[in-house]
Amino acid sequence: MTIMTGARVTIRRAYLADRPRVHEWLVQSDLSDNVFGPLFPEREVPTLEQFASDYVNSYFDGTRPYSGRMFIIALGADEVGCMSHGPIDLLNDVVELDIWLSERKLAGRGIGSEALVLLADWLQANYGVNRFLVRPSRRNVRALRAMRRAGFRETDLPAAEVIEKLQLPRGDYADEVLLFRILPVPSATLRRDAQRIYVFLDSEFTSLSRPELISIGAVSTDATAFYAEVRGWSPERSTDFVRQVVVPLLDGDAVTHEVAAEAFAAWLDERTGRAPTTIVSDSGYDRWALAELLGREDLPVGVEWKRVAVAYEEMDRATRQLNLRRHHALDDARALRHLLLNPTTERATDAS
């Protein structure tokens, strides 16, 4: 099923049956010498088994969308290549992309550039990440040209400093180039459609670096609300902030992941039964929470997600003004609803 459409190319998700062909495009095409071979002695050609250990099943079945995903690029009726994103790092707001085409005659036609633009835009809209990274070799002139055409630019900082700051894994090439495409942070204004229901959502989790879902809260413009605390998260893997601030606010009536997911899906289904529904949150972590809770990469039919960037200090002020519990998922959802449905000219936006 096509999920991205550009001027010339379309993009669909890859499936497990695509993995052998994707591997073949990488290691057996007439473009393989651009990443392996005599010019790239530091890279060994991976067997299918080695490839599968790097691009595990979740890259092809969508069960862990924030951990990485593979996509297939089509030109008309022909499937001509693939691209992937690695783990989405919400803490550092960055995700690495990769791309390869099936044969040399496709190179230099703008296919890869268009596909990379589509994927970056789609990832921002659907998963809340704003900074995208590619790491080609300086020897791969074709790739560099395509990536720069897609709006990727080399950072002015030393590569080693960037790698350390963003905690990036080791690259594939000795002469890698770090190229970034940075998209503007979403607007802090919600433009409402009278025909839609809006659900304002917040979540609490154990840490920013390795989150585990603790609770989720939502309030809707149809005057309903949802709240659930989830069992199974680890206090030992929680930050001091979570243990000292978030945990004391919990109601203590946690349910299993399955029960919480079923209840939330049923509540959301009631909303979509009345009108198309937009889930609104101020952070990509809340979109992660939805994927984690529901166990799926797509939202239910009739539901879309939108990030509206609200400054942390605005949420602090709103919870004080409304006498709400800051960092309680349901109360933070109420504060978000108040801020976005009652905008003022004095509101600050979060440019981070």
C-alpha positions, 0 to 999 in steps of 0.5 A: 500500500502506497503511503507517500506519493511524490511528483514521480515516485511512490513509497510503500512499506517493505515486508518480510518477503521483500528482504531477499530482494532488498539484500540483492539490490544492495550487494549484487547490482551494478551499483554495489561497487559504490559501497563495497568493492576495491574502493571500499575495503573497510566494508565487507559484503554482507550475506543475507543472514548478516543483512537480516541481523542488521535489518531485523524482522521489525524493519519489515513487519512494523512491530517496532516502528520507532526502532527502524523501518524499511521502505520500497521506492517505485517509479510508475509500476516498477519498484526501483530501490529501497530506503530505511530509517534507523532508530528514532532518537527523540531525545536528540531529535535525530534519525539516520536514513539510508537509501540504495537503488536497484541498478545504475541506469536509475542513478542521476535522475533525481529518484533518490533525492525525491524519495529522501525528501518524501521520507523525511517529511513523512517521518516528521508528520507521523513520528515527530522527529525533525532532524535527519542524517545521512552518512555517505562516503566522500568517495561516493560522489553520486550519493553525495550529489543526490543527498545534497539535492534533497537538502542535506547539508554538512555540519560545520562542527567536527564529525567526531564532536557531532557523533559524540554529542548525538551518541551516534553509532560507528559509521560504515566508512573511514571518510564518512560525511555527516549530512543533515536535513533539519525541518522547521518545528511544527507550529504552536497554533492549532487550526481547528476544523469544525467537522473534526473531533480533537483529542489532546493527549499526554503520556508519562514514561520512565526516561527520555533515553530509554522510555517505558510507558507508565501512563497515558491520558487524553481529553476530547473536544466532545467532553470525554476523557481517558486515563490508564496506568500501565503495568510492567515498567521498571522503577529501577530504569526510571530517572530520579525525576520520574521517581520523585515527581511522576510516580507520587502522582500516579493513582495506583490502579495500573492495568496490563498493557493489553487491557489499557490498549483495548480500553483506549482503542475502544474509547478512540473508536467511539470518537471516530464513530462520531467524526474524523479525529485528530490526536494532538500532542506537544511531543513526539514522545506521545506519538511513540506512546501511541505506537507502544500502547497500540502495538502498531505503526498506523493509527486506527482508521479515521485518526490522524496525529498532529504535533503542536509545539508548546513551550514547557513553561507554557504547560507549567503556567497552565497547570498552575492556573487551572490547579492541575497536577503537572506531570500527571498524564491526564492533567497535562492533557487538560492543560494542553487542551486549555492552551490550544483552545484558548490561545493568547498573543502572549504565548511562547513557542518552543523552538527547541 
